[in-house]
Amino acid sequence: MFTSIELEFETHIDLELLERGIAVRLIRLRASVQLQTIEGWTAKYKALVDTGNPISIVPKSVWSKSMVAQPLSDKSVVHGIGGGMASGRLGEITFLFVDRNSISPIIRAKAILLDDDRVPFLIGFEDIMTDAKLICDYSLKLACLDFPSSTFS
């Protein structure tokens, strides 16, 4: 048995390149997630599924509303491909993936809890795609995460 959570493609055209006669699609894969709070669960947040990121990155406006476990006292610096940087602390969040039909098992994942909101909410590999199967076929507009029923509980 497994639980399948639908993901969404977000596609835009790079307008700067289009002005130069080159059509490039900017494709992102998005997931809806809810984080655990003392009272229950947050509203849905959209997060980018980032297969190039080893660990999830959570902006302050998101994680500050949730329950956080074991934050380290020393800061980590996160470097992006574009040379951008952000800082935060390693901690653990508890959350669910949700779509219009399903809810994933409860997930506890290590994440960098950012000091601000300069970087979007990114779902990285550790504790998520290391345990779930990512299926992604842009030509069919099909993307989902398949969670084995016993993996995260």
Secondary structure, DSSP 8 states (H G I E B T S, - for coil): -EEEEE-EEEEEE-HHHHTTT---EEEEEEEEEEEB-SSSB---EEEEE-TT-SSEEE-HHHHTTS-EE---SS-EEEE-TTS-EEEEEEEEEEEEEE-SS-B---EEEEEEEESSSSS--EE-IIIIITTSEEEEEGGGTEEEEEEETTT--
